[in-house]
Amino acid sequence: MQENVKRFNELLEKDEQLKNKIRAAFAAYDRDKNDDKAVFDAVIVPVAAQAGYEFTYEEAMAELKTSGYDGLSENELGEAAGGGFLLTQLFRTL
């Protein structure tokens, strides 16, 4: 549910421990970090669920579009090369 995406993002903005959990899970993720859905499902979904927020990749992407995301700028293209770009777009505080 998109409302859970918003609430989780709000919590993430304030909770340094939660940010660190996501950073650690992302660092430990040993598969293709350019596969946004796989990374999201393995990193964000479990951490969000532990915090009491359940949502899917598709719901998060719908929220991203609702929030005004309209694609990559040239600068963002360079940043995206390392993978995990959509994660940081959605959860900008990471």
N, C-alpha and C positions, 0 to 999 in steps of 0.2 A: 504494500500500500504506500502510495507516494507520501502520505502524511508522515509515515514512519521514517522515510528518507529525510524529510525536512527536520524532524525531531532529532534523529541521530546526528545529522550534520550540526545542529545547534549544540548538542551535547559535546560533540567532537571539538567544536571551537573553544570550549571551556576546559576540557578534561585532558591534561597532558599525559596522564597514564594511559588513557584510551588511545591517544595518538601514538604513544610508544608501542602499544600492543600491535597496532596496525603496521607501524614501521618494521617491527621485529618480524611479524608474519610475512610482510612483503620481502624482507631481506632473506628469510628462510625459504621462500617459495623458489623451488629449484626447477621449475618448468619454464616454458616460453613466456617471458614477461610482456611480450607484445600481443598476447591473446587476452584482450581486456576482459572478456566475459569469464574466462577460466581463472584469471587472477582475482577478479572481483568475487567469484564464487568461493574461491579458496581462502581469500584474505579478509574481505569486508564482511561477507555474509556471516561467518562464524563469530566474529568479534561483535558485530551488531546484535546477533541473536543472544550472545552472552549478556549484553547490556539491555536486553528486553525489546529490541527493535527487529522485527522480521520484515524483509522485503527482498525482492528479486532484482537481478541485474536489469531486467526490462523495466521494472518500476523506477529504478534509479535513473536509467537513461531517459525515461519519460519526464522525470523531474528535472533532469539536466536540460532538456529541450524547453520545458515550461519556464525555467529560470533564465532563458535568453541565450543559451548556448547555440551558436549558429555555425560551427565548424572551426577549423584551425586557421589562425593567422600565420604569416610566414615565420615569425619568431616562435610560435607554438609548435610549428612543424619541426623545428630544430630540437625543441625540448622533448617532443614526442618520440624521438628516435630511441630513447632509452627504455621505452615501455612504461606502462602504468599511467599514461597520460590522462585517460578518462577518469581514473581514480582521483587524481589530483584536481581535475576540473570540477568534479562533483564535490569532493571534500577538500576544498581549497586551502584548508588550514594545515594540511599534512606537510 
